[in-house]
Structures are given as structure tokens and as C-alpha cells.
Amino acid sequence: MFILQTLLLCLISPSLEEGQLGVGAMERLQTVVDGSDFLGEGFAALVEDALVWDDTISAEHALGLDWIMENPSRARGRVFSLEGVAEQGNRLKEPWGGIEEWFIRNSKGTLFCLYVVGESQLQQGMRLQVPARFYKTIEMEGRDKRFRMYPTFVTSSIVIPTFAASSESSLLFILLPIVAIGSVVVFILSRLGTNKKNQKQKITIQTEEVLSAANGNAGDLPEDASQALAAMHQQSEGDR
């Protein structure tokens, strides 16, 4: 309900240049208090902004999280490029229905919170790179029972499938040649195994025929080894 109402308000509001927040939204961000986990007017302003995003939105700044944590107020409301792996997510309760809360760990091991406006395809373990507006820092208790400050951001679900699909396509192009080569190797090995089996069977049959012939004529052969071999040779010549 909240998202539907704010979307209607955004549609009748004057348009702004890409990446810019309106004067009203900036004023509402002035009420934000860092450290508190309360989601108030400043959060609502960023949610309303994310509702009108499209997949062409781009980051204004490539600065790291350390720069943001040094002075959160100077970064508030700006769009940053974020990357990392989704570790844990859940849906916010009313009055923030339709918003997902994700904890992302970037390549440096730093954890941050990402609020996704709208239902996304984001899953645990998925790597992503998205633009997002900085909201504020929140103090939370970690698994080690120590309290730490984490940066939080707001983004739109519209930008999540774009980057996720791109990653899946790249993975598909990598896997296809591997699967093709593997199929060829399996085919060649199966053919070699069949040929060896046939040769082994042929040798076994020939050996059994020789032994059978030898046993059948064993009683007629001389006791002397050289004479026995000569007799066997004569018998084989006679069978041809």
C-alpha cells in the first residue's frame, strides 16, 4: 500500500535530472539521525525516489565505504556504485511492505545493508553490482555480540535483474565450451573402451580354442616336448 501511494505521488511530481533529488526530498533527509535503526521520513523520501528509477540509473560516485563512514552527512542521498555478495535477506514489515532488506559483503569483507524497493530476484550467495543511494549508518549487534556501525543504502529492484542476468549470461558462455569438450572426451573414451573389450574377447576366444584343441589331442602327443610341438604343428597344418 505504501509503495502504491508513493508511486502515485511521484508520477504527479515535477521531473528532475537523472541522479538528483528534489528540494523536498533533501529537506526530509535533514531529519535523518545516524546510528538509529528507526526508518522515518528520510527513508520514505529515498523509497519514493527509487520507485521512479529505470535501468539507466548510474552511480554518481565510486568512493569507498570508508569515505562514507568518515562523514555520513556529506554522502547522504548520493548515488554510489556498490558490489558484493548477498549474505542474508528478509522482507520489511508494515508500514514498509514491498521492501527487502539485504546484508551484502563486498570484496574487502565490509558488510553493508541494502534496502531494495520492490520484489527482486536477489538470492543468497548471488554477486551483484548496483547503484544505490546512501541513507545513513545504523548501529547493529554482530554475531560476536559487539555493536558496530553499518552503512545503509536504498535501491530499486529494477536494477537487480539487469546485473543478475548479465552475470548468468557470462557464466553460460563459460560453461558451454566446457560441456562440449567434456562430451567429446566421454565419447572418445567410450569408443576406446568398446574396442579394447572386443579385442580382449577375441583373444580370450582364440586362447580357449587352442587350449581345447590341445586337451583334445593331449593323449596322442609324444612325451618328448620337441616331438609334441612338431606333432601339434602337423595337426594344425592338417586342419587348414
Secondary structure by P-SEA (a helix, b strand, c coil): caaaaaaaaaaaccccccccccaaaaaaacccccccccccaaaaaaaaaaaaccccccccccccaaaaaacccccccbbbbbbbbbccccccccccccbbbbbbbccccbbbbbbbcccccccccccbbbbbbbcbbbbbbccccbbbbbbbbcccccaaaaaaaaaaaaaaaaaaaaaaaaaaaaaaaaaaaaaaaaaaaaaaaaaaaaaaaaaaacccccccaaaaaaaaaaaaaaac
